[in-house]
Amino acid sequence: MDVCAMCCLQENYNHTFKQVEEATDHAFRPIEDMVGQMTSRIGCLRGAAAQSRQKETKMLDNVHAIELEVKKRSLYIHFRSFHSFNLNSGS
């Protein structure tokens, strides 16, 4: 049977002489709980980051679509004004 090393110290005379396994389980359980909470929060942050990347990609796709539409309209207007100019100057 292992006994807590702290039990030999004078300041720790009120210790209940638990086995080392019990003492370590009791000491590390809150740490394990915190690690679990942190792991959960990291998972949530990763999910939020992935969602943010998806939104960014969608927004960039929309911006590119708008740019293409503006270029098409610009070419159309340019083409019409060019032909209108040629028709008017040729008469």
VENVENHU-V895353 format. One record per helix or strand of 3 or more residues. SS is the DSSP state (h for helix, s for strand). FROM is the first residue (numbers start at 1). LEN is the number of residues. If there is no record, write none. Layout:
BEGIN
SS:FROM:LEN
SS:FROM:LEN
END
This chain:
BEGIN
h:5:4
h:10:3
h:20:71
END
